[in-house]
């Protein structure tokens, strides 16, 4: 039986315990967690770390979970972090995305917005994390949950996956009620392929 692939995107070292807890939670729910530090993470040895991460989102992810802490992470030539690029890839792919931000970052964001040139080095690794956070919270149109610990994320994710499952069942009932013949008359052949 095919399992749902849930890609967890965040910086790794500072959020390693959160990532480990989420991996276990996703597995316990019967889904397949995709985390770059796992042994079974799909690697093409001819590609860079960043390219492998982006390809995993493109080719493997059914659901995307973004976790924003206080580190920006490694950057690409574009100037965006790997995590930011993974997020943009998931947006382009059009899969369900759930975003979580460390509560202290949510608290700091308004201060940064009023004074983006201030020194926040005691709280963050790079001020560009605030640009990323502002784009996720203010521009993406996605709901952004705050968290203090992995338990907050796990409880929220369980509830949201249940909501997604319910919405899928409702959509299936609507499609089924049309009947197969009626459905073919209402949608293009491309949709059914």
N, C-alpha and C positions, 0 to 999 in steps of 0.2 A: 504494500500500500504506500502510495506517495505521501510524504509528509510536507507540511508547509515549511519553507525556508525563511527564517527570520534573521536578517542581517543586523548585527549590533555594531554601530559606528560611534567611536569616541577616540580620544587619545587613550593610549594603552596603559602606560606605566602609572600615571596618577590615579587611574580608575580601574586598576587591575582587579581589585576585590569586587567592585560593583559588576564588572564584566563577568567574573567567575560566578557570582551569585545569579546573574541573569541567564548565563549559559545553563545552569542547573535548573532554573525555573522554567525556561523554554523547553528543555528536554523533558522535565516532569509533566508539562502540559501536552506532551506527545508531538512536539514540533522539532524541527531541525535547526539548532542555533548555528549561525555562521559568524565566527569571530576569527580575526586574522591570526591570533596566536594558537589556534587549534591545529593539531596535527593533520586533520583532514581538510584544512582550508585549501581551496583549489588554486594551485600554483603552476604557472607556466614559467619554467626556469629561464626562458629567454626574455622575460619582461621584468621591469623594476617592481619594487614593493608597491609603489603607488598604482602602477598599471594593473597589477594583480588584484589589488583592492577594488579598483574601479570596475574591472572586468567581473569580479565576483558579484558586485551590485547589479551590473547589466545582465549577467547570464544566469545568476543563481537566486537572487533575492525575490521573494514573493511579498514580503513585508519588511519595512525598514524602521529600525529604532535608532534615533539619534540621541546621544547623551552629551551635553555640553557641560564641562567642568570649568576650571580656571586656567587650563593650558590650551594654547592655540595649536601646537603640534607642528610637525614637519611641513614645510611649504614646497609647493611645486613651482615651476617656472612662471605660472600664471600669477603667483603671489598668494594664492589661496592655499589653505591647508589641505592635507589629504582628506580629513574628516569633512571639511566644507565641500570638497569636490565629490566625495561619495554622496553627500546629501543632495547636491545639485543633479547628480546622475540619477538618484532615486526619484527626484522630482520629474526629470525628463522622462523617466520610464513610466511614470503614472501609477506607481504602486502605493498601497496604504503606507503612510508615514506617521510615526508617533515620535514626538520630540519632548525631551526632558532637559531641564537646566538646573544646575546646582543652585539652591536657594540664595546663597550669598552673592552669586552672580546677578540674580534677578534684583537683589537689593542694590548692588553697585551700578547697574545699568543706568538709572536716571542721573546719577552723579556724573558718569562718563558722558552722557548725552548733553549735560549742561557745560561740561568742561573736558572735551575729548583730548586735549593736550596735557592734562594733568598727569602726574606720576602715580600710576596704579601698580608699580612693580612689586609692592608688598603683597598684593592680592592676586595678580595674574602674571603669566609668563610673557605675554605680548599683548599690547593694547588692541591688536587686530581681532582678538577674541570678541571684543565688544561689537565690532562691525558685523562679525558673523552672527552673534547673538541678536543684535538689532534686526538683521535681515530675516532671521528665523522668526522672531517674536512679532515684528512689526510689518514685514513685507511679504512673507510667504503665504499668509492666509491660513496657516496651519495652527492648530491649538498647541500651546506649549505648556507642559506641566512642570512645576518646580519640584525639587526633591532634596531631602537631606541625606538619605541613605538608599541603599539598594532595595530595601523593603518597600519604600515609597514607590519606586519604579515598578517593582514586581506586582504590587497590589493594583496599581493603575493599569498596567499592561494586561493583567488578567481580565479586568473589567472591560477594557477597550476591545480585546480580542473576542470576548463574549458578545459585545455590541456588534462587532463586524460580522460574526457568525450569524447573529439574528438578522441583520440587514440582508445577508446573503440568502438566508432561508426565505425571507419575504420576497426578494427579487425572484428566486427560483419558483415560488408559488405563483407569482404573477405570470412568469413565462409559461409554466405548466398549464395555467388556466386558459391561455390562448389556444392551446392545442397545437400539435406539430404542424398541421396543414395551415392553420391561421398564422402561425409564427413565420413560416416561409413566405407568406404573402406580404408580411409587414416589414421584413428586414431584407437588406441586400444580400446577395450571395457571398460577397466579401466578408460580411459580418459572420456568416456561418462557417467560413473556412478556418 
